């Protein structure tokens, strides 16, 4: 099916993103036109609806480099939890937790927010082939890498370049959301969470993975310099307060060291 988007230049107009753009093994380029006549480019299957410049942390800015995108998943993401906790935690266990908690259904519509190389989006689509999955990020290099990986795996996704503070979707569009590690990099985390609540349906599920504030002296010494790169860390209580303020209820939670997984429900 075509994916209905909210036009960035007008809350009253919609744009249809062709289903053909989600067939990532088949190169697709073209334009999208809003009701106001403004055009947005689709290049190599990536719909570019990025319209405003915002402030970004150094950690976020590094995602604009092609080298970062090319090594992110294979050299970091697949091993990150084991590296951060010092204990074995295979990426497959994280994927299982994602699909168990998100409960993707046939015919459902899901969104990977701040997707990087769309690891979560690809995982959900593989588990629920009859669902539709979109992935957004502000970094074109990350989305380009996501396209390569998804095409190699024969996974169809809608890839959209946009800022999560102003997502190009109407209210109540998605059955479920997912976010993996992005929360700590955000400069306007609450605004992004409010946007997430806006675009998800009531009672929709939101799978979140983020890093907690370290309690040990060694951990605090390591996280201190990370603050200069714009990374933020919260205790479980502080992060849960953020989620609840944005309109989500904590349904389940599991942490391994400083890595926290949370199942949220939109209320």
Secondary structure, 3 states (H helix, E strand, C coil): CCEEEECCCCCCCEEEECHHHHCCCCCCCEEEECCCCCEEEEECCEEECCCCCCCCCHHHHHHHCHHHHHHHHHHHHCCHHHHHHCCCCCHHHHHHHHHHHHCCCCCCEEEEECCCCCHHHHHHHHHCCCCEEEEEECCHHHHHHHHHHHHHCCCCCEEEECCCCCCCCCCCCEEEEEEECCHHHCCCHHHHHHHHHHHEEEEEEEEEEEEECCCCHHHHHHHHHHHHHCCCCECHHHHHHHHHHHCEEEEEEEEECCEEEEEEEEC
